């Protein structure tokens, strides 16, 4: 389990990587969470999204009005 990211002794790869992955069998995307120290292991979590997220999708923050 990754350590506290605020810990000054934490390793550079402590944490998680998050990515959208296309699942052609479902015609939709999954949000996949990987432990940064174990990219080849099973995902920590896989969240099935109800639609396909386009490749190259990115977002932007919009401040509250």
N, CA, C and O of each residue as an XYZ file, in Angstrom:
260
protein
N       0.845     -1.171      0.000
C       0.000      0.000      0.000
C       0.893      1.238      0.000
O       1.811      1.329      0.815
N       0.641      2.200     -0.906
C       1.457      3.406     -0.937
C       1.382      4.162      0.377
O       0.369      4.127      1.076
N       2.474      4.846      0.702
C       2.520      5.598      1.951
C       1.928      6.989      1.771
O       1.510      7.361      0.674
N       1.899      7.737      2.837
C       1.337      9.087      2.844
C       2.129      9.983      1.887
O       3.343     10.109      2.048
N       1.471     10.620      0.877
C       2.205     11.452     -0.077
C       2.825     12.689      0.563
O       3.714     13.304     -0.028
N       2.376     13.064      1.754
C       2.948     14.224      2.449
C       4.196     13.844      3.235
O       4.904     14.724      3.726
N       4.477     12.554      3.363
C       5.641     12.055      4.100
C       6.899     12.383      3.298
O       7.014     11.986      2.138
N       7.840     13.103      3.903
C       9.065     13.484      3.203
C       9.931     12.278      2.853
O      10.837     12.392      2.028
N       9.668     11.131      3.464
C      10.423      9.913      3.184
C       9.748      9.046      2.120
O      10.256      7.973      1.798
N       8.624      9.485      1.573
C       7.892      8.698      0.585
C       8.729      8.536     -0.682
O       9.421      9.464     -1.101
N       8.660      7.362     -1.280
C       9.374      7.104     -2.531
C       8.673      7.832     -3.677
O       7.486      8.151     -3.596
N       9.420      8.085     -4.733
C       8.872      8.802     -5.877
C       7.671      8.075     -6.486
O       6.761      8.718     -7.011
N       7.661      6.730     -6.420
C       6.566      5.977     -7.029
C       5.475      5.596     -6.032
O       4.658      4.724     -6.327
N       5.443      6.225     -4.867
C       4.327      6.009     -3.949
C       3.117      6.747     -4.516
O       3.193      7.942     -4.802
N       2.021      6.048     -4.674
C       0.818      6.686     -5.187
C       0.121      5.807     -6.197
O       0.301      4.590     -6.222
N      -0.672      6.441     -7.021
C      -1.507      5.719     -7.975
C      -1.435      6.392     -9.334
O      -1.165      7.589     -9.432
N      -1.678      5.615    -10.380
C      -1.833      6.126    -11.736
C      -3.281      5.860    -12.134
O      -3.811      4.776    -11.889
N      -3.915      6.851    -12.747
C      -5.314      6.747    -13.141
C      -5.398      6.953    -14.647
O      -4.808      7.895    -15.177
N      -6.133      6.074    -15.345
C      -6.246      6.192    -16.797
C      -7.602      5.688    -17.267
O      -8.209      4.815    -16.646
N      -8.060      6.252    -18.367
C      -9.249      5.729    -19.044
C      -8.788      4.708    -20.069
O      -7.849      4.955    -20.826
N      -9.452      3.561    -20.091
C      -9.087      2.468    -20.988
C     -10.320      2.067    -21.782
O     -11.379      1.820    -21.204
N     -10.188      2.000    -23.110
C     -11.311      1.592    -23.964
C     -11.507      0.089    -23.871
O     -10.544     -0.672    -23.970
N     -12.736     -0.341    -23.683
C     -13.093     -1.759    -23.653
C     -13.951     -2.038    -24.882
O     -15.158     -1.795    -24.859
N     -13.339     -2.550    -25.964
C     -14.095     -2.754    -27.200
C     -15.213     -3.786    -27.063
O     -16.194     -3.717    -27.803
N     -15.095     -4.726    -26.152
C     -16.150     -5.723    -25.957
C     -17.440     -5.082    -25.449
O     -18.534     -5.518    -25.807
N     -17.313     -4.043    -24.612
C     -18.494     -3.347    -24.085
C     -18.842     -2.113    -24.902
O     -19.946     -1.583    -24.772
N     -17.923     -1.644    -25.743
C     -18.152     -0.408    -26.476
C     -18.172      0.788    -25.540
O     -18.833      1.789    -25.816
N     -17.452      0.685    -24.442
C     -17.415      1.736    -23.428
C     -16.004      1.790    -22.851
O     -15.110      1.069    -23.291
N     -15.824      2.651    -21.866
C     -14.506      2.822    -21.247
C     -14.537      2.417    -19.786
O     -15.596      2.363    -19.159
N     -13.367      2.135    -19.262
C     -13.178      1.868    -17.838
C     -12.201      2.901    -17.298
O     -11.251      3.281    -17.982
N     -12.433      3.350    -16.084
C     -11.461      4.157    -15.362
C     -10.651      3.175    -14.538
O     -11.192      2.510    -13.655
N      -9.357      3.077    -14.816
C      -8.499      2.087    -14.173
C      -7.530      2.794    -13.234
O      -6.899      3.785    -13.601
N      -7.423      2.266    -12.012
C      -6.508      2.812    -11.016
C      -5.449      1.759    -10.725
O      -5.767      0.642    -10.318
N      -4.183      2.123    -10.938
C      -3.053      1.218    -10.730
C      -2.174      1.734     -9.598
O      -2.003      2.942     -9.436
N      -1.617      0.814     -8.818
C      -0.611      1.193     -7.836
C       0.661      1.534     -8.621
O       1.116      0.733     -9.437
N       1.229      2.704     -8.380
C       2.396      3.153     -9.136
C       3.596      2.223     -8.951
O       4.465      2.168     -9.821
N       3.661      1.495     -7.838
C       4.771      0.588     -7.593
C       4.579     -0.781     -8.245
O       5.475     -1.624     -8.190
N       3.407     -1.010     -8.866
C       3.127     -2.336     -9.433
C       2.270     -2.214    -10.688
O       1.113     -2.635    -10.701
N       2.848     -1.630    -11.751
C       2.098     -1.441    -12.993
C       1.678     -2.755    -13.642
O       0.675     -2.786    -14.354
N       2.405     -3.822    -13.422
C       2.076     -5.097    -14.066
C       1.064     -5.905    -13.267
O       0.558     -6.912    -13.763
N       0.761     -5.494    -12.058
C      -0.210     -6.209    -11.232
C      -1.639     -5.865    -11.618
O      -1.886     -5.054    -12.511
N      -2.557     -6.491    -10.934
C      -3.975     -6.213    -11.161
C      -4.287     -4.777    -10.734
O      -3.657     -4.257     -9.813
N      -5.249     -4.135    -11.391
C      -5.638     -2.786    -10.980
C      -6.162     -2.774     -9.543
O      -6.759     -3.745     -9.079
N      -5.929     -1.672     -8.857
C      -6.486     -1.470     -7.530
C      -8.003     -1.357     -7.651
O      -8.746     -1.850     -6.803
N      -8.448     -0.695     -8.726
C      -9.881     -0.555     -8.994
C     -10.101     -0.411    -10.488
O      -9.247      0.108    -11.207
N     -11.256     -0.876    -10.948
C     -11.685     -0.718    -12.342
C     -13.139     -0.288    -12.285
O     -14.001     -1.030    -11.814
N     -13.404      0.918    -12.771
C     -14.749      1.479    -12.723
C     -15.297      1.490    -14.142
O     -14.745      2.146    -15.025
N     -16.389      0.758    -14.354
C     -17.013      0.697    -15.676
C     -17.805      1.975    -15.918
O     -18.739      2.282    -15.178
N     -17.431      2.714    -16.950
C     -18.146      3.922    -17.320
C     -19.256      3.552    -18.302
O     -19.116      2.576    -19.040
N     -20.342      4.300    -18.328
C     -21.482      3.921    -19.173
C     -21.300      4.228    -20.651
O     -22.140      3.833    -21.459
N     -20.231      4.919    -21.032
C     -20.013      5.284    -22.428
C     -18.519      5.253    -22.725
O     -17.690      5.119    -21.825
N     -18.196      5.383    -24.021
C     -16.790      5.417    -24.430
C     -16.253      6.818    -24.242
O     -16.879      7.791    -24.662
N     -15.088      6.924    -23.610
C     -14.383      8.207    -23.489
C     -13.472      8.299    -24.712
O     -12.631      7.422    -24.910
N     -13.617      9.341    -25.541
C     -12.808      9.438    -26.754
C     -11.311      9.461    -26.453
O     -10.886     10.046    -25.456
N     -10.511      8.826    -27.312
C      -9.060      8.875    -27.169
C      -8.615     10.329    -27.260
O      -9.136     11.086    -28.079
N      -7.678     10.715    -26.447
C      -7.197     12.085    -26.441
C      -8.060     13.021    -25.612
O      -7.800     14.223    -25.564
N      -9.083     12.484    -24.960
C      -9.950     13.313    -24.127
C      -9.145     13.938    -22.998
O      -8.292     13.285    -22.397
N      -9.414     15.172    -22.722
C      -8.838     15.841    -21.567
C      -9.859     16.861    -21.085
O     -10.770     17.234    -21.825
N      -9.713     17.295    -19.886
C     -10.669     18.235    -19.318
C      -9.994     19.510    -18.892
O      -8.775     19.661    -18.982
N     -10.800     20.405    -18.436
C     -10.262     21.651    -17.894
C     -11.135     22.074    -16.721
O     -12.327     21.771    -16.665
N     -10.518     22.772    -15.801
C     -11.228     23.241    -14.623
C     -11.903     24.565    -14.944
O     -11.316     25.445    -15.574
N     -13.142     24.688    -14.501
C     -13.879     25.934    -14.690
C     -14.212     26.459    -13.287
O     -14.873     25.773    -12.507
N     -13.759     27.664    -12.973
C     -14.027     28.186    -11.634
C     -15.522     28.422    -11.422
O     -16.275     28.643    -12.371
N     -15.931     28.370    -10.147
C     -17.324     28.672     -9.818
C     -17.630     30.105    -10.196
O     -16.793     30.995    -10.037
N     -18.821     30.320    -10.693
C     -19.238     31.687    -11.089
C     -19.765     32.453     -9.907
O     -20.159     33.610    -10.047
